[in-house]
C-alpha cells in the first residue's frame, strides 16, 4: 500500500513538473518563439501573465516554459 501511494505521488510530481502555464494554455509554439534572437537583435518579449502564474503556482514550470520557448510572445505575422 505504501509503495502504491509513493508511485502515485511520484507520477503527480512528474506530471506537475512537465506541465506549465504557457505550455498548456499558450497554444502552439511558433518557430520564432523557439529560435534565439540574432546578436544585436532585440530580446523576445515574455508573456507576463504566464510567467507570474508559473512563479506563483509551480516555479519549475517557468523552466519548462523557457526551455520550450512557450513563455515568449508569438511573433507578428507579416
C-alpha positions as CSV (number, residue, x, y, z in Angstrom):
1,X,0.0,0.0,0.0
2,X,2.8,2.4,0.9
3,X,4.6,1.7,-2.3
4,X,1.5,2.3,-4.4
5,X,1.0,5.7,-2.7
6,X,4.6,6.7,-3.3
7,X,4.2,5.7,-7.0
8,X,1.1,7.9,-7.3
9,X,2.8,10.8,-5.7
10,X,5.8,10.3,-7.9
11,X,3.7,10.4,-11.0
12,X,1.9,13.5,-9.9
13,X,5.2,15.3,-9.3
14,X,6.5,14.3,-12.7
15,X,3.2,15.4,-14.4
16,X,3.3,18.8,-12.5
17,X,7.0,19.3,-13.5
18,X,6.4,18.7,-17.1
19,X,3.4,21.0,-17.3
20,X,3.4,24.7,-17.1
21,X,1.1,27.6,-17.7
22,X,2.4,28.8,-21.1
23,X,3.0,25.3,-22.4
24,X,-0.5,24.2,-21.5
25,X,-2.6,27.3,-22.2
26,X,-0.4,29.2,-24.7
27,X,-1.2,27.3,-27.8
28,X,1.2,26.1,-30.4
29,X,4.8,27.4,-30.2
30,X,5.9,29.1,-33.4
31,X,9.3,28.8,-35.0
32,X,10.3,32.4,-34.0
33,X,9.5,31.5,-30.3
34,X,11.9,28.6,-30.5
35,X,14.8,30.4,-32.1
36,X,17.3,32.5,-30.2
37,X,17.5,36.2,-31.4
38,X,20.5,37.0,-33.5
39,X,23.3,39.1,-32.0
40,X,22.2,42.7,-31.9
41,X,18.5,41.8,-32.3
42,X,16.1,42.9,-29.6
43,X,15.2,40.4,-26.9
44,X,11.9,38.4,-27.3
45,X,9.1,39.7,-25.1
46,X,7.9,37.4,-22.4
47,X,4.2,36.6,-21.6
48,X,3.9,38.3,-18.2
49,X,0.8,36.5,-17.2
50,X,2.2,33.1,-17.8
51,X,5.4,33.9,-16.0
52,X,3.6,35.2,-12.9
53,X,1.3,32.1,-12.9
54,X,4.4,29.8,-13.2
55,X,6.1,31.5,-10.3
56,X,3.1,31.6,-8.1
57,X,1.7,28.1,-8.8
58,X,4.7,25.9,-9.5
59,X,8.0,27.7,-10.2
60,X,9.8,24.8,-12.0
61,X,7.1,25.3,-14.7
62,X,8.9,28.5,-15.7
63,X,12.0,26.5,-16.5
64,X,9.9,24.3,-18.8
65,X,8.3,27.3,-20.5
66,X,11.7,28.9,-21.1
67,X,13.2,25.7,-22.4
68,X,10.3,25.1,-24.9
69,X,10.0,28.8,-25.8
70,X,6.3,28.8,-24.9
71,X,6.9,31.7,-22.4
72,X,7.7,34.1,-25.3
73,X,5.0,36.1,-27.1
74,X,4.2,34.9,-30.6
75,X,5.8,36.9,-33.4
76,X,3.8,39.2,-35.5
77,X,2.7,37.6,-38.8
78,X,3.6,39.9,-41.7
